[in-house]
């Protein structure tokens, strides 16, 4: 895991997106199907609304996690660069 965290931030974000796209589609499908099966007795419009809200929340969660990772990784990279520059000037 340590070697994975030492990757450049852009590569790590691309790998994260790749994993989310590959595995997230299956997980998203499974959640939506189970929601439909669970709420089958309710009116169809309500089931569709619940599925849309859950899908929107999952997508917003992906965006939030991605932005948090972006901020954390690039802040860490900028901090490393400034520390290297400071040590080279000393």
PyMOL Python script that loads the backbone (N, CA, C, O; Angstrom):
from pymol import cmd

cmd.read_pdbstr("""\
ATOM      1  N   UNK A   1       0.826  -1.193   0.000  1.00  0.00           N
ATOM      2  CA  UNK A   1       0.000   0.000   0.000  1.00  0.00           C
ATOM      3  C   UNK A   1       0.865   1.249   0.000  1.00  0.00           C
ATOM      4  O   UNK A   1       0.483   2.263  -0.584  1.00  0.00           O
ATOM      5  N   UNK A   2       2.016   1.194   0.640  1.00  0.00           N
ATOM      6  CA  UNK A   2       2.901   2.353   0.692  1.00  0.00           C
ATOM      7  C   UNK A   2       3.403   2.755  -0.678  1.00  0.00           C
ATOM      8  O   UNK A   2       3.486   3.943  -0.990  1.00  0.00           O
ATOM      9  N   UNK A   3       3.737   1.773  -1.495  1.00  0.00           N
ATOM     10  CA  UNK A   3       4.199   2.080  -2.858  1.00  0.00           C
ATOM     11  C   UNK A   3       3.087   2.708  -3.687  1.00  0.00           C
ATOM     12  O   UNK A   3       3.339   3.584  -4.514  1.00  0.00           O
ATOM     13  N   UNK A   4       1.856   2.257  -3.461  1.00  0.00           N
ATOM     14  CA  UNK A   4       0.724   2.792  -4.208  1.00  0.00           C
ATOM     15  C   UNK A   4       0.488   4.253  -3.861  1.00  0.00           C
ATOM     16  O   UNK A   4       0.138   5.049  -4.733  1.00  0.00           O
ATOM     17  N   UNK A   5       0.676   4.615  -2.594  1.00  0.00           N
ATOM     18  CA  UNK A   5       0.470   6.001  -2.183  1.00  0.00           C
ATOM     19  C   UNK A   5       1.585   6.923  -2.656  1.00  0.00           C
ATOM     20  O   UNK A   5       1.403   8.140  -2.684  1.00  0.00           O
ATOM     21  N   UNK A   6       2.739   6.367  -3.030  1.00  0.00           N
ATOM     22  CA  UNK A   6       3.835   7.191  -3.520  1.00  0.00           C
ATOM     23  C   UNK A   6       3.727   7.507  -5.010  1.00  0.00           C
ATOM     24  O   UNK A   6       4.575   8.216  -5.551  1.00  0.00           O
ATOM     25  N   UNK A   7       2.696   6.991  -5.678  1.00  0.00           N
ATOM     26  CA  UNK A   7       2.485   7.317  -7.081  1.00  0.00           C
ATOM     27  C   UNK A   7       2.165   8.798  -7.216  1.00  0.00           C
ATOM     28  O   UNK A   7       1.691   9.432  -6.273  1.00  0.00           O
ATOM     29  N   UNK A   8       2.422   9.320  -8.355  1.00  0.00           N
ATOM     30  CA  UNK A   8       2.064  10.714  -8.600  1.00  0.00           C
ATOM     31  C   UNK A   8       0.553  10.864  -8.472  1.00  0.00           C
ATOM     32  O   UNK A   8      -0.187   9.934  -8.792  1.00  0.00           O
ATOM     33  N   UNK A   9       0.093  12.002  -8.015  1.00  0.00           N
ATOM     34  CA  UNK A   9      -1.344  12.186  -7.759  1.00  0.00           C
ATOM     35  C   UNK A   9      -2.231  11.928  -8.966  1.00  0.00           C
ATOM     36  O   UNK A   9      -3.302  11.338  -8.824  1.00  0.00           O
ATOM     37  N   UNK A  10      -1.821  12.346 -10.121  1.00  0.00           N
ATOM     38  CA  UNK A  10      -2.654  12.160 -11.302  1.00  0.00           C
ATOM     39  C   UNK A  10      -2.818  10.683 -11.634  1.00  0.00           C
ATOM     40  O   UNK A  10      -3.910  10.252 -12.002  1.00  0.00           O
ATOM     41  N   UNK A  11      -1.755   9.909 -11.511  1.00  0.00           N
ATOM     42  CA  UNK A  11      -1.830   8.471 -11.777  1.00  0.00           C
ATOM     43  C   UNK A  11      -2.750   7.799 -10.762  1.00  0.00           C
ATOM     44  O   UNK A  11      -3.542   6.927 -11.118  1.00  0.00           O
ATOM     45  N   UNK A  12      -2.644   8.205  -9.497  1.00  0.00           N
ATOM     46  CA  UNK A  12      -3.495   7.623  -8.463  1.00  0.00           C
ATOM     47  C   UNK A  12      -4.963   7.944  -8.721  1.00  0.00           C
ATOM     48  O   UNK A  12      -5.821   7.081  -8.538  1.00  0.00           O
ATOM     49  N   UNK A  13      -5.267   9.169  -9.143  1.00  0.00           N
ATOM     50  CA  UNK A  13      -6.645   9.536  -9.438  1.00  0.00           C
ATOM     51  C   UNK A  13      -7.187   8.778 -10.646  1.00  0.00           C
ATOM     52  O   UNK A  13      -8.358   8.398 -10.667  1.00  0.00           O
ATOM     53  N   UNK A  14      -6.348   8.560 -11.641  1.00  0.00           N
ATOM     54  CA  UNK A  14      -6.767   7.783 -12.808  1.00  0.00           C
ATOM     55  C   UNK A  14      -7.056   6.334 -12.403  1.00  0.00           C
ATOM     56  O   UNK A  14      -8.040   5.747 -12.853  1.00  0.00           O
ATOM     57  N   UNK A  15      -6.205   5.766 -11.563  1.00  0.00           N
ATOM     58  CA  UNK A  15      -6.444   4.403 -11.083  1.00  0.00           C
ATOM     59  C   UNK A  15      -7.734   4.325 -10.265  1.00  0.00           C
ATOM     60  O   UNK A  15      -8.491   3.362 -10.385  1.00  0.00           O
ATOM     61  N   UNK A  16      -7.979   5.334  -9.441  1.00  0.00           N
ATOM     62  CA  UNK A  16      -9.212   5.373  -8.656  1.00  0.00           C
ATOM     63  C   UNK A  16     -10.426   5.410  -9.575  1.00  0.00           C
ATOM     64  O   UNK A  16     -11.385   4.667  -9.366  1.00  0.00           O
ATOM     65  N   UNK A  17     -10.392   6.268 -10.590  1.00  0.00           N
ATOM     66  CA  UNK A  17     -11.509   6.343 -11.530  1.00  0.00           C
ATOM     67  C   UNK A  17     -11.699   5.041 -12.284  1.00  0.00           C
ATOM     68  O   UNK A  17     -12.831   4.622 -12.524  1.00  0.00           O
ATOM     69  N   UNK A  18     -10.614   4.401 -12.657  1.00  0.00           N
ATOM     70  CA  UNK A  18     -10.685   3.119 -13.350  1.00  0.00           C
ATOM     71  C   UNK A  18     -11.387   2.079 -12.484  1.00  0.00           C
ATOM     72  O   UNK A  18     -12.266   1.363 -12.963  1.00  0.00           O
ATOM     73  N   UNK A  19     -11.004   1.992 -11.212  1.00  0.00           N
ATOM     74  CA  UNK A  19     -11.609   1.022 -10.297  1.00  0.00           C
ATOM     75  C   UNK A  19     -13.089   1.332 -10.096  1.00  0.00           C
ATOM     76  O   UNK A  19     -13.919   0.423 -10.083  1.00  0.00           O
ATOM     77  N   UNK A  20     -13.422   2.615  -9.940  1.00  0.00           N
ATOM     78  CA  UNK A  20     -14.827   2.991  -9.740  1.00  0.00           C
ATOM     79  C   UNK A  20     -15.650   2.657 -10.976  1.00  0.00           C
ATOM     80  O   UNK A  20     -16.772   2.167 -10.850  1.00  0.00           O
ATOM     81  N   UNK A  21     -15.124   2.908 -12.156  1.00  0.00           N
ATOM     82  CA  UNK A  21     -15.871   2.635 -13.375  1.00  0.00           C
ATOM     83  C   UNK A  21     -16.056   1.130 -13.581  1.00  0.00           C
ATOM     84  O   UNK A  21     -17.136   0.686 -13.972  1.00  0.00           O
ATOM     85  N   UNK A  22     -15.018   0.353 -13.323  1.00  0.00           N
ATOM     86  CA  UNK A  22     -15.106  -1.091 -13.538  1.00  0.00           C
ATOM     87  C   UNK A  22     -16.002  -1.757 -12.494  1.00  0.00           C
ATOM     88  O   UNK A  22     -16.938  -2.474 -12.847  1.00  0.00           O
ATOM     89  N   UNK A  23     -15.723  -1.526 -11.224  1.00  0.00           N
ATOM     90  CA  UNK A  23     -16.461  -2.214 -10.161  1.00  0.00           C
ATOM     91  C   UNK A  23     -17.709  -1.447  -9.736  1.00  0.00           C
ATOM     92  O   UNK A  23     -18.677  -2.052  -9.276  1.00  0.00           O
ATOM     93  N   UNK A  24     -17.700  -0.138  -9.883  1.00  0.00           N
ATOM     94  CA  UNK A  24     -18.833   0.670  -9.459  1.00  0.00           C
ATOM     95  C   UNK A  24     -20.078   0.400 -10.260  1.00  0.00           C
ATOM     96  O   UNK A  24     -21.183   0.462  -9.722  1.00  0.00           O
ATOM     97  N   UNK A  25     -19.928   0.100 -11.539  1.00  0.00           N
ATOM     98  CA  UNK A  25     -21.109  -0.178 -12.355  1.00  0.00           C
ATOM     99  C   UNK A  25     -21.826  -1.436 -11.874  1.00  0.00           C
ATOM    100  O   UNK A  25     -23.056  -1.474 -11.852  1.00  0.00           O
ATOM    101  N   UNK A  26     -21.078  -2.457 -11.491  1.00  0.00           N
ATOM    102  CA  UNK A  26     -21.694  -3.679 -10.960  1.00  0.00           C
ATOM    103  C   UNK A  26     -22.368  -3.407  -9.612  1.00  0.00           C
ATOM    104  O   UNK A  26     -23.483  -3.864  -9.361  1.00  0.00           O
ATOM    105  N   UNK A  27     -21.682  -2.663  -8.760  1.00  0.00           N
ATOM    106  CA  UNK A  27     -22.245  -2.343  -7.442  1.00  0.00           C
ATOM    107  C   UNK A  27     -23.488  -1.472  -7.599  1.00  0.00           C
ATOM    108  O   UNK A  27     -24.493  -1.687  -6.921  1.00  0.00           O
ATOM    109  N   UNK A  28     -23.415  -0.489  -8.495  1.00  0.00           N
ATOM    110  CA  UNK A  28     -24.555   0.389  -8.754  1.00  0.00           C
ATOM    111  C   UNK A  28     -25.746  -0.419  -9.257  1.00  0.00           C
ATOM    112  O   UNK A  28     -26.873  -0.211  -8.805  1.00  0.00           O
ATOM    113  N   UNK A  29     -25.507  -1.328 -10.178  1.00  0.00           N
ATOM    114  CA  UNK A  29     -26.566  -2.183 -10.716  1.00  0.00           C
ATOM    115  C   UNK A  29     -27.177  -3.043  -9.607  1.00  0.00           C
ATOM    116  O   UNK A  29     -28.399  -3.160  -9.511  1.00  0.00           O
ATOM    117  N   UNK A  30     -26.330  -3.641  -8.776  1.00  0.00           N
ATOM    118  CA  UNK A  30     -26.812  -4.493  -7.695  1.00  0.00           C
ATOM    119  C   UNK A  30     -27.680  -3.708  -6.718  1.00  0.00           C
ATOM    120  O   UNK A  30     -28.725  -4.195  -6.286  1.00  0.00           O
ATOM    121  N   UNK A  31     -27.255  -2.504  -6.372  1.00  0.00           N
ATOM    122  CA  UNK A  31     -28.033  -1.667  -5.456  1.00  0.00           C
ATOM    123  C   UNK A  31     -29.382  -1.325  -6.077  1.00  0.00           C
ATOM    124  O   UNK A  31     -30.412  -1.413  -5.409  1.00  0.00           O
ATOM    125  N   UNK A  32     -29.384  -0.938  -7.342  1.00  0.00           N
ATOM    126  CA  UNK A  32     -30.633  -0.551  -7.996  1.00  0.00           C
ATOM    127  C   UNK A  32     -31.608  -1.727  -8.108  1.00  0.00           C
ATOM    128  O   UNK A  32     -32.808  -1.557  -7.894  1.00  0.00           O
ATOM    129  N   UNK A  33     -31.104  -2.908  -8.438  1.00  0.00           N
ATOM    130  CA  UNK A  33     -31.971  -4.088  -8.562  1.00  0.00           C
ATOM    131  C   UNK A  33     -32.540  -4.477  -7.204  1.00  0.00           C
ATOM    132  O   UNK A  33     -33.722  -4.804  -7.092  1.00  0.00           O
ATOM    133  N   UNK A  34     -31.701  -4.441  -6.171  1.00  0.00           N
ATOM    134  CA  UNK A  34     -32.194  -4.792  -4.841  1.00  0.00           C
ATOM    135  C   UNK A  34     -33.197  -3.773  -4.320  1.00  0.00           C
ATOM    136  O   UNK A  34     -34.143  -4.137  -3.623  1.00  0.00           O
ATOM    137  N   UNK A  35     -33.002  -2.506  -4.649  1.00  0.00           N
ATOM    138  CA  UNK A  35     -33.990  -1.496  -4.291  1.00  0.00           C
ATOM    139  C   UNK A  35     -35.328  -1.789  -4.963  1.00  0.00           C
ATOM    140  O   UNK A  35     -36.383  -1.720  -4.333  1.00  0.00           O
ATOM    141  N   UNK A  36     -35.267  -2.112  -6.239  1.00  0.00           N
ATOM    142  CA  UNK A  36     -36.494  -2.396  -6.976  1.00  0.00           C
ATOM    143  C   UNK A  36     -37.202  -3.614  -6.408  1.00  0.00           C
ATOM    144  O   UNK A  36     -38.427  -3.619  -6.285  1.00  0.00           O
ATOM    145  N   UNK A  37     -36.450  -4.638  -6.062  1.00  0.00           N
ATOM    146  CA  UNK A  37     -37.056  -5.849  -5.496  1.00  0.00           C
ATOM    147  C   UNK A  37     -37.652  -5.573  -4.128  1.00  0.00           C
ATOM    148  O   UNK A  37     -38.712  -6.100  -3.789  1.00  0.00           O
ATOM    149  N   UNK A  38     -36.972  -4.744  -3.337  1.00  0.00           N
ATOM    150  CA  UNK A  38     -37.453  -4.437  -1.993  1.00  0.00           C
ATOM    151  C   UNK A  38     -38.708  -3.580  -2.032  1.00  0.00           C
ATOM    152  O   UNK A  38     -39.639  -3.791  -1.255  1.00  0.00           O
ATOM    153  N   UNK A  39     -38.728  -2.611  -2.942  1.00  0.00           N
ATOM    154  CA  UNK A  39     -39.834  -1.650  -2.991  1.00  0.00           C
ATOM    155  C   UNK A  39     -40.895  -2.024  -4.029  1.00  0.00           C
ATOM    156  O   UNK A  39     -41.691  -1.170  -4.421  1.00  0.00           O
ATOM    157  N   UNK A  40     -40.922  -3.248  -4.469  1.00  0.00           N
ATOM    158  CA  UNK A  40     -41.799  -3.680  -5.546  1.00  0.00           C
ATOM    159  C   UNK A  40     -43.280  -3.438  -5.255  1.00  0.00           C
ATOM    160  O   UNK A  40     -44.065  -3.221  -6.178  1.00  0.00           O
ATOM    161  N   UNK A  41     -43.662  -3.474  -3.994  1.00  0.00           N
ATOM    162  CA  UNK A  41     -45.080  -3.314  -3.653  1.00  0.00           C
ATOM    163  C   UNK A  41     -45.544  -1.859  -3.690  1.00  0.00           C
ATOM    164  O   UNK A  41     -46.745  -1.592  -3.718  1.00  0.00           O
ATOM    165  N   UNK A  42     -44.612  -0.933  -3.692  1.00  0.00           N
ATOM    166  CA  UNK A  42     -44.956   0.490  -3.739  1.00  0.00           C
ATOM    167  C   UNK A  42     -45.291   0.911  -5.168  1.00  0.00           C
ATOM    168  O   UNK A  42     -44.973   0.189  -6.113  1.00  0.00           O
ATOM    169  N   UNK A  43     -45.924   2.062  -5.335  1.00  0.00           N
ATOM    170  CA  UNK A  43     -46.203   2.550  -6.699  1.00  0.00           C
ATOM    171  C   UNK A  43     -44.908   2.729  -7.503  1.00  0.00           C
ATOM    172  O   UNK A  43     -43.862   3.089  -6.963  1.00  0.00           O
ATOM    173  N   UNK A  44     -45.014   2.471  -8.787  1.00  0.00           N
ATOM    174  CA  UNK A  44     -43.851   2.490  -9.668  1.00  0.00           C
ATOM    175  C   UNK A  44     -43.141   3.843  -9.685  1.00  0.00           C
ATOM    176  O   UNK A  44     -41.914   3.902  -9.758  1.00  0.00           O
ATOM    177  N   UNK A  45     -43.906   4.918  -9.618  1.00  0.00           N
ATOM    178  CA  UNK A  45     -43.312   6.258  -9.627  1.00  0.00           C
ATOM    179  C   UNK A  45     -42.459   6.484  -8.384  1.00  0.00           C
ATOM    180  O   UNK A  45     -41.393   7.094  -8.465  1.00  0.00           O
ATOM    181  N   UNK A  46     -42.916   6.003  -7.248  1.00  0.00           N
ATOM    182  CA  UNK A  46     -42.153   6.142  -6.005  1.00  0.00           C
ATOM    183  C   UNK A  46     -40.877   5.316  -6.050  1.00  0.00           C
ATOM    184  O   UNK A  46     -39.826   5.767  -5.595  1.00  0.00           O
ATOM    185  N   UNK A  47     -40.965   4.116  -6.594  1.00  0.00           N
ATOM    186  CA  UNK A  47     -39.778   3.255  -6.727  1.00  0.00           C
ATOM    187  C   UNK A  47     -38.747   3.942  -7.621  1.00  0.00           C
ATOM    188  O   UNK A  47     -37.560   3.962  -7.297  1.00  0.00           O
ATOM    189  N   UNK A  48     -39.189   4.495  -8.731  1.00  0.00           N
ATOM    190  CA  UNK A  48     -38.278   5.206  -9.631  1.00  0.00           C
ATOM    191  C   UNK A  48     -37.657   6.415  -8.970  1.00  0.00           C
ATOM    192  O   UNK A  48     -36.478   6.702  -9.176  1.00  0.00           O
ATOM    193  N   UNK A  49     -38.443   7.131  -8.174  1.00  0.00           N
ATOM    194  CA  UNK A  49     -37.923   8.296  -7.465  1.00  0.00           C
ATOM    195  C   UNK A  49     -36.850   7.888  -6.460  1.00  0.00           C
ATOM    196  O   UNK A  49     -35.800   8.526  -6.379  1.00  0.00           O
ATOM    197  N   UNK A  50     -37.109   6.827  -5.693  1.00  0.00           N
ATOM    198  CA  UNK A  50     -36.130   6.347  -4.709  1.00  0.00           C
ATOM    199  C   UNK A  50     -34.857   5.892  -5.418  1.00  0.00           C
ATOM    200  O   UNK A  50     -33.755   6.186  -4.954  1.00  0.00           O
ATOM    201  N   UNK A  51     -34.994   5.186  -6.523  1.00  0.00           N
ATOM    202  CA  UNK A  51     -33.817   4.745  -7.267  1.00  0.00           C
ATOM    203  C   UNK A  51     -33.029   5.923  -7.816  1.00  0.00           C
ATOM    204  O   UNK A  51     -31.799   5.903  -7.813  1.00  0.00           O
ATOM    205  N   UNK A  52     -33.727   6.943  -8.286  1.00  0.00           N
ATOM    206  CA  UNK A  52     -33.041   8.129  -8.804  1.00  0.00           C
ATOM    207  C   UNK A  52     -32.299   8.861  -7.693  1.00  0.00           C
ATOM    208  O   UNK A  52     -31.176   9.324  -7.896  1.00  0.00           O
ATOM    209  N   UNK A  53     -32.912   8.967  -6.537  1.00  0.00           N
ATOM    210  CA  UNK A  53     -32.260   9.652  -5.410  1.00  0.00           C
ATOM    211  C   UNK A  53     -31.036   8.872  -4.950  1.00  0.00           C
ATOM    212  O   UNK A  53     -29.986   9.465  -4.700  1.00  0.00           O
ATOM    213  N   UNK A  54     -31.153   7.561  -4.836  1.00  0.00           N
ATOM    214  CA  UNK A  54     -30.016   6.743  -4.418  1.00  0.00           C
ATOM    215  C   UNK A  54     -28.895   6.823  -5.454  1.00  0.00           C
ATOM    216  O   UNK A  54     -27.725   6.936  -5.087  1.00  0.00           O
ATOM    217  N   UNK A  55     -29.236   6.766  -6.737  1.00  0.00           N
ATOM    218  CA  UNK A  55     -28.228   6.891  -7.788  1.00  0.00           C
ATOM    219  C   UNK A  55     -27.530   8.234  -7.739  1.00  0.00           C
ATOM    220  O   UNK A  55     -26.310   8.312  -7.889  1.00  0.00           O
ATOM    221  N   UNK A  56     -28.299   9.292  -7.528  1.00  0.00           N
ATOM    222  CA  UNK A  56     -27.712  10.627  -7.426  1.00  0.00           C
ATOM    223  C   UNK A  56     -26.787  10.726  -6.224  1.00  0.00           C
ATOM    224  O   UNK A  56     -25.708  11.309  -6.322  1.00  0.00           O
ATOM    225  N   UNK A  57     -27.191  10.168  -5.100  1.00  0.00           N
ATOM    226  CA  UNK A  57     -26.336  10.200  -3.913  1.00  0.00           C
ATOM    227  C   UNK A  57     -25.039   9.421  -4.124  1.00  0.00           C
ATOM    228  O   UNK A  57     -23.980   9.847  -3.663  1.00  0.00           O
ATOM    229  N   UNK A  58     -25.113   8.296  -4.811  1.00  0.00           N
ATOM    230  CA  UNK A  58     -23.897   7.524  -5.084  1.00  0.00           C
ATOM    231  C   UNK A  58     -22.951   8.282  -6.003  1.00  0.00           C
ATOM    232  O   UNK A  58     -21.737   8.259  -5.801  1.00  0.00           O
ATOM    233  N   UNK A  59     -23.494   8.946  -6.999  1.00  0.00           N
ATOM    234  CA  UNK A  59     -22.656   9.726  -7.908  1.00  0.00           C
ATOM    235  C   UNK A  59     -22.047  10.927  -7.183  1.00  0.00           C
ATOM    236  O   UNK A  59     -20.874  11.245  -7.379  1.00  0.00           O
ATOM    237  N   UNK A  60     -22.841  11.586  -6.353  1.00  0.00           N
ATOM    238  CA  UNK A  60     -22.305  12.708  -5.565  1.00  0.00           C
ATOM    239  C   UNK A  60     -21.241  12.246  -4.579  1.00  0.00           C
ATOM    240  O   UNK A  60     -20.281  12.971  -4.318  1.00  0.00           O
ATOM    241  N   UNK A  61     -21.405  11.037  -4.025  1.00  0.00           N
ATOM    242  CA  UNK A  61     -20.377  10.477  -3.142  1.00  0.00           C
ATOM    243  C   UNK A  61     -19.081  10.256  -3.906  1.00  0.00           C
ATOM    244  O   UNK A  61     -18.002  10.562  -3.400  1.00  0.00           O
ATOM    245  N   UNK A  62     -19.181   9.725  -5.126  1.00  0.00           N
ATOM    246  CA  UNK A  62     -17.991   9.529  -5.957  1.00  0.00           C
ATOM    247  C   UNK A  62     -17.300  10.868  -6.212  1.00  0.00           C
ATOM    248  O   UNK A  62     -16.078  10.964  -6.090  1.00  0.00           O
ATOM    249  N   UNK A  63     -18.056  11.889  -6.562  1.00  0.00           N
ATOM    250  CA  UNK A  63     -17.472  13.207  -6.828  1.00  0.00           C
ATOM    251  C   UNK A  63     -16.827  13.773  -5.570  1.00  0.00           C
ATOM    252  O   UNK A  63     -15.729  14.325  -5.633  1.00  0.00           O
ATOM    253  N   UNK A  64     -17.502  13.643  -4.421  1.00  0.00           N
ATOM    254  CA  UNK A  64     -16.951  14.155  -3.166  1.00  0.00           C
ATOM    255  C   UNK A  64     -15.644  13.454  -2.813  1.00  0.00           C
ATOM    256  O   UNK A  64     -14.670  14.110  -2.445  1.00  0.00           O
ATOM    257  N   UNK A  65     -15.615  12.134  -2.923  1.00  0.00           N
ATOM    258  CA  UNK A  65     -14.393  11.382  -2.611  1.00  0.00           C
ATOM    259  C   UNK A  65     -13.291  11.764  -3.583  1.00  0.00           C
ATOM    260  O   UNK A  65     -12.144  11.936  -3.170  1.00  0.00           O
ATOM    261  N   UNK A  66     -13.610  11.902  -4.863  1.00  0.00           N
ATOM    262  CA  UNK A  66     -12.616  12.264  -5.868  1.00  0.00           C
ATOM    263  C   UNK A  66     -12.032  13.641  -5.573  1.00  0.00           C
ATOM    264  O   UNK A  66     -10.815  13.819  -5.630  1.00  0.00           O
ATOM    265  N   UNK A  67     -12.879  14.614  -5.260  1.00  0.00           N
ATOM    266  CA  UNK A  67     -12.391  15.953  -4.963  1.00  0.00           C
ATOM    267  C   UNK A  67     -11.567  15.985  -3.680  1.00  0.00           C
ATOM    268  O   UNK A  67     -10.575  16.709  -3.597  1.00  0.00           O
ATOM    269  N   UNK A  68     -11.968  15.216  -2.695  1.00  0.00           N
ATOM    270  CA  UNK A  68     -11.193  15.146  -1.450  1.00  0.00           C
ATOM    271  C   UNK A  68      -9.820  14.533  -1.702  1.00  0.00           C
ATOM    272  O   UNK A  68      -8.810  15.021  -1.195  1.00  0.00           O
ATOM    273  N   UNK A  69      -9.791  13.458  -2.489  1.00  0.00           N
ATOM    274  CA  UNK A  69      -8.502  12.845  -2.827  1.00  0.00           C
ATOM    275  C   UNK A  69      -7.643  13.816  -3.627  1.00  0.00           C
ATOM    276  O   UNK A  69      -6.442  13.929  -3.385  1.00  0.00           O
ATOM    277  N   UNK A  70      -8.250  14.512  -4.571  1.00  0.00           N
ATOM    278  CA  UNK A  70      -7.521  15.472  -5.395  1.00  0.00           C
ATOM    279  C   UNK A  70      -6.868  16.536  -4.518  1.00  0.00           C
ATOM    280  O   UNK A  70      -5.684  16.838  -4.668  1.00  0.00           O
ATOM    281  N   UNK A  71      -7.644  17.094  -3.612  1.00  0.00           N
ATOM    282  CA  UNK A  71      -7.123  18.140  -2.731  1.00  0.00           C
ATOM    283  C   UNK A  71      -6.007  17.594  -1.848  1.00  0.00           C
ATOM    284  O   UNK A  71      -4.954  18.220  -1.719  1.00  0.00           O
ATOM    285  N   UNK A  72      -6.228  16.439  -1.245  1.00  0.00           N
ATOM    286  CA  UNK A  72      -5.228  15.859  -0.353  1.00  0.00           C
ATOM    287  C   UNK A  72      -3.938  15.503  -1.089  1.00  0.00           C
ATOM    288  O   UNK A  72      -2.847  15.834  -0.624  1.00  0.00           O
ATOM    289  N   UNK A  73      -4.058  14.834  -2.228  1.00  0.00           N
ATOM    290  CA  UNK A  73      -2.869  14.378  -2.951  1.00  0.00           C
ATOM    291  C   UNK A  73      -2.052  15.536  -3.506  1.00  0.00           C
ATOM    292  O   UNK A  73      -0.825  15.532  -3.409  1.00  0.00           O
ATOM    293  N   UNK A  74      -2.718  16.524  -4.084  1.00  0.00           N
ATOM    294  CA  UNK A  74      -1.965  17.624  -4.657  1.00  0.00           C
ATOM    295  C   UNK A  74      -1.418  18.560  -3.590  1.00  0.00           C
ATOM    296  O   UNK A  74      -0.369  19.170  -3.796  1.00  0.00           O
ATOM    297  N   UNK A  75      -2.097  18.689  -2.457  1.00  0.00           N
ATOM    298  CA  UNK A  75      -1.544  19.474  -1.354  1.00  0.00           C
ATOM    299  C   UNK A  75      -0.287  18.800  -0.830  1.00  0.00           C
ATOM    300  O   UNK A  75       0.704  19.467  -0.533  1.00  0.00           O
ATOM    301  N   UNK A  76      -0.329  17.486  -0.717  1.00  0.00           N
ATOM    302  CA  UNK A  76       0.843  16.739  -0.256  1.00  0.00           C
ATOM    303  C   UNK A  76       1.996  16.869  -1.246  1.00  0.00           C
ATOM    304  O   UNK A  76       3.149  17.022  -0.843  1.00  0.00           O
ATOM    305  N   UNK A  77       1.691  16.810  -2.523  1.00  0.00           N
ATOM    306  CA  UNK A  77       2.737  16.928  -3.546  1.00  0.00           C
ATOM    307  C   UNK A  77       3.353  18.328  -3.545  1.00  0.00           C
ATOM    308  O   UNK A  77       4.569  18.468  -3.683  1.00  0.00           O
ATOM    309  N   UNK A  78       2.541  19.344  -3.393  1.00  0.00           N
ATOM    310  CA  UNK A  78       3.052  20.720  -3.348  1.00  0.00           C
ATOM    311  C   UNK A  78       3.916  20.912  -2.108  1.00  0.00           C
ATOM    312  O   UNK A  78       4.960  21.562  -2.169  1.00  0.00           O
ATOM    313  N   UNK A  79       3.486  20.348  -0.984  1.00  0.00           N
ATOM    314  CA  UNK A  79       4.265  20.445   0.244  1.00  0.00           C
ATOM    315  C   UNK A  79       5.622  19.767   0.073  1.00  0.00           C
ATOM    316  O   UNK A  79       6.636  20.296   0.528  1.00  0.00           O
ATOM    317  N   UNK A  80       5.654  18.607  -0.576  1.00  0.00           N
ATOM    318  CA  UNK A  80       6.930  17.914  -0.818  1.00  0.00           C
ATOM    319  C   UNK A  80       7.859  18.752  -1.689  1.00  0.00           C
ATOM    320  O   UNK A  80       9.054  18.855  -1.413  1.00  0.00           O
ATOM    321  N   UNK A  81       7.306  19.348  -2.739  1.00  0.00           N
ATOM    322  CA  UNK A  81       8.129  20.158  -3.636  1.00  0.00           C
ATOM    323  C   UNK A  81       8.710  21.372  -2.925  1.00  0.00           C
ATOM    324  O   UNK A  81       9.877  21.709  -3.126  1.00  0.00           O
ATOM    325  N   UNK A  82       7.908  22.029  -2.099  1.00  0.00           N
ATOM    326  CA  UNK A  82       8.421  23.204  -1.384  1.00  0.00           C
ATOM    327  C   UNK A  82       9.468  22.800  -0.357  1.00  0.00           C
ATOM    328  O   UNK A  82      10.425  23.541  -0.133  1.00  0.00           O
ATOM    329  N   UNK A  83       9.306  21.632   0.274  1.00  0.00           N
ATOM    330  CA  UNK A  83      10.324  21.154   1.218  1.00  0.00           C
ATOM    331  C   UNK A  83      11.618  20.827   0.494  1.00  0.00           C
ATOM    332  O   UNK A  83      12.698  21.112   1.012  1.00  0.00           O
ATOM    333  N   UNK A  84      11.534  20.233  -0.697  1.00  0.00           N
ATOM    334  CA  UNK A  84      12.731  19.933  -1.478  1.00  0.00           C
ATOM    335  C   UNK A  84      13.449  21.205  -1.894  1.00  0.00           C
ATOM    336  O   UNK A  84      14.675  21.282  -1.822  1.00  0.00           O
ATOM    337  N   UNK A  85      12.682  22.210  -2.331  1.00  0.00           N
ATOM    338  CA  UNK A  85      13.275  23.475  -2.731  1.00  0.00           C
ATOM    339  C   UNK A  85      13.928  24.182  -1.564  1.00  0.00           C
ATOM    340  O   UNK A  85      14.991  24.785  -1.713  1.00  0.00           O
ATOM    341  N   UNK A  86      13.301  24.111  -0.408  1.00  0.00           N
ATOM    342  CA  UNK A  86      13.870  24.740   0.782  1.00  0.00           C
ATOM    343  C   UNK A  86      15.155  24.047   1.209  1.00  0.00           C
ATOM    344  O   UNK A  86      16.104  24.713   1.621  1.00  0.00           O
ATOM    345  N   UNK A  87      15.202  22.723   1.118  1.00  0.00           N
ATOM    346  CA  UNK A  87      16.411  21.997   1.494  1.00  0.00           C
ATOM    347  C   UNK A  87      17.516  22.202   0.468  1.00  0.00           C
ATOM    348  O   UNK A  87      18.692  22.190   0.829  1.00  0.00           O
ATOM    349  N   UNK A  88      17.166  22.390  -0.808  1.00  0.00           N
ATOM    350  CA  UNK A  88      18.186  22.639  -1.831  1.00  0.00           C
ATOM    351  C   UNK A  88      18.786  24.028  -1.699  1.00  0.00           C
ATOM    352  O   UNK A  88      19.960  24.226  -2.013  1.00  0.00           O
ATOM    353  N   UNK A  89      18.002  24.990  -1.239  1.00  0.00           N
ATOM    354  CA  UNK A  89      18.507  26.351  -1.080  1.00  0.00           C
ATOM    355  C   UNK A  89      19.366  26.501   0.165  1.00  0.00           C
ATOM    356  O   UNK A  89      20.188  27.414   0.250  1.00  0.00           O
ATOM    357  N   UNK A  90      19.180  25.609   1.132  1.00  0.00           N
ATOM    358  CA  UNK A  90      19.939  25.718   2.393  1.00  0.00           C
ATOM    359  C   UNK A  90      21.327  25.172   2.265  1.00  0.00           C
ATOM    360  O   UNK A  90      22.089  25.190   3.232  1.00  0.00           O
TER     361      UNK A  90
END
""", "prot")
cmd.dss("prot")
cmd.show_as("cartoon", "prot")
cmd.util.cbc("prot")
cmd.orient("prot")
